[in-house]
Amino acid sequence: MRGTEPYLVVDGLMKHYGDGEARVQVLDGITTKIMRGEVCVMLGPSGSGKSTFLNLIGGLEDADGGHVSVGGCELTALGARELGEYRRRELGFVFQFYNLVPDLTIRENIEVTAHLSDSPLPLEDLLRSLGLWEHRDKFPRQVSGGQQQRCAIGRALVKNPGLILCDEPTGALDYKTSKEVLELMERVNREYGCTVVMVTHNAAIAGMADRVLRLRDGRLVEDQVNEAPLSAAELDW
Ligand SMILES: Nc1ncnc2c1ncn2[C@@H]1O[C@H](COP(=O)(O)OP(=O)(O)OP(=O)(O)O)[C@@H](O)[C@H]1O
């Protein structure tokens, strides 16, 4: 559901780790513009810098050079406190291994982040929409991996964020459950209008993207708009 307004603007983004012989240039001048409401899929081999890219956009790490702006807010100019506020207001994160709190129920895992928002989505509607209503009082260990990932998506979404960053969201799931989670992400994007940036090893997932980015050795070797994305249900691998 791509709009026409640039939402995530990345210009000449640089990041390295280590010094001297141990120095690794992880991101080497990334420049792209992602429109509001786009589903953007980033592909690239292991070690190409995908997670680092997400961490910089998510304000979890500092860049060495270049600029990132999200919804008109220049991240590289923000201090630690303002970055925390940016994450709270604008961002939802979804990880490969769900990262749920084991001692909280499914409902409570989502409720915790709802409290961080000034305008959270209604919890009951969200639990029903995620297919988690009947599991709401269970603990994460009592539900399947797919249900745990649905809960993690709910936790990211309940804040009603502008941007959802997903790092290998289907990496730990089987084929059928992966498709269900991707269909949920598609619905979330359509219904709530949030921009989605999804990092994955699975090239087939690029079929549902409005924009495909491909990283190799810290450089963007592809930045392509997909004029006719497939629905998540049509993906196959
Ligand atoms: N905190 C760190 N300190 C030192 N090197 C790091 C650090 N984080 C990442 N790296 C290195 O940066 C490079 C890119 O890592 P990154 O995790 O961004 O790649 P990736 O494309 O997400 O890989 P994968 O698909 O395996 O998750 C790798 O060579 C990695 O070893």
The ligand as a Tripos MOL2 file, in Angstrom:
@<TRIPOS>MOLECULE
LIG
   31    33     1     0     0
SMALL
NO_CHARGES

@<TRIPOS>ATOM
      1 N1         28.5950   -5.3980   17.3310 N.pl3     1 LIG1
      2 C1         29.4200   -5.8090   16.3570 C.ar      1 LIG1
      3 N2         30.7580   -5.7990   16.5120 N.ar      1 LIG1
      4 C2         31.5730   -6.1980   15.5260 C.ar      1 LIG1
      5 N3         31.1680   -6.6560   14.3220 N.ar      1 LIG1
      6 C3         29.8460   -6.7100   14.1160 C.ar      1 LIG1
      7 C4         28.9000   -6.2980   15.1150 C.ar      1 LIG1
      8 N4         27.6530   -6.4580   14.6070 N.ar      1 LIG1
      9 C5         27.8010   -6.9530   13.3570 C.ar      1 LIG1
     10 N5         29.1150   -7.0880   13.0690 N.ar      1 LIG1
     11 C6         29.6530   -7.5570   11.7850 C.3       1 LIG1
     12 O1         29.0690   -6.7590   10.7790 O.3       1 LIG1
     13 C7         28.7900   -7.5280    9.6190 C.3       1 LIG1
     14 C8         27.3280   -7.3900    9.2390 C.3       1 LIG1
     15 O2         26.5230   -7.9430   10.2630 O.3       1 LIG1
     16 P1         24.9180   -7.9390   10.1760 P.3       1 LIG1
     17 O3         24.4390   -8.7050   11.3710 O.co2     1 LIG1
     18 O4         24.4240   -6.5560    9.9930 O.co2     1 LIG1
     19 O5         24.6910   -8.7700    8.8370 O.3       1 LIG1
     20 P2         23.3790   -9.5060    8.3160 P.3       1 LIG1
     21 O6         23.3080   -9.2300    6.8600 O.co2     1 LIG1
     22 O7         22.1960   -9.1030    9.1470 O.co2     1 LIG1
     23 O8         23.7250  -11.0220    8.5830 O.3       1 LIG1
     24 P3         22.7460  -12.2560    8.9340 P.3       1 LIG1
     25 O9         21.8820  -12.4370    7.7110 O.co2     1 LIG1
     26 O10        23.6960  -13.3880    9.1410 O.co2     1 LIG1
     27 O11        21.9730  -11.8880   10.1490 O.co2     1 LIG1
     28 C9         29.2190   -8.9550    9.9410 C.3       1 LIG1
     29 O12        30.5090   -9.1440    9.4100 O.3       1 LIG1
     30 C10        29.2370   -8.9700   11.4440 C.3       1 LIG1
     31 O13        30.1810   -9.9080   11.9170 O.3       1 LIG1
@<TRIPOS>BOND
     1     1     2 1
     2     2     3 ar
     3     2     7 ar
     4     3     4 ar
     5     4     5 ar
     6     5     6 ar
     7     6     7 ar
     8     6    10 ar
     9     7     8 ar
    10     8     9 ar
    11     9    10 ar
    12    10    11 1
    13    11    12 1
    14    11    30 1
    15    12    13 1
    16    13    14 1
    17    13    28 1
    18    14    15 1
    19    15    16 1
    20    16    17 2
    21    16    18 1
    22    16    19 1
    23    19    20 1
    24    20    21 2
    25    20    22 1
    26    20    23 1
    27    23    24 1
    28    24    25 2
    29    24    26 1
    30    24    27 1
    31    28    29 1
    32    28    30 1
    33    30    31 1
@<TRIPOS>SUBSTRUCTURE
     1 LIG1         1 GROUP 0 **** ****
